[in-house]
């Protein structure tokens, strides 16, 4: 399967789409932040992040016990442009608004500041 098809398939799932849009906005997020923002199980978020990593869309970095994700710096310009367009289109969706609200209310926040729950 080509990279273009893989990219668009990644956008077809709400969790993966939300992860990409939040990472696009925030530049970097810890798994715990994405779990909080998406109000989802850690295992579900991690599974989708693994799919995004396998597709080459995100990269991760372990810092102690926390794993931080960011968009891959190798993404072609057109992918970033599509994410920007989709982000504008989704900016007022209930899912993204709620995710931003939960993320902004999360204290403390990383880097390296996630506390065990």
Secondary structure, DSSP 8 states (H G I E B T S, - for coil): --HHHHHHHHTTSHHHHHHHHHHHHHS-EEHHHHHHHHT--HHHHHHHHHHHHHTTSEEEEEETTEEEEEE-TT--HHHHHHHHHHHHHHTT-HHHHHHHHHHHH-SS--SS-----
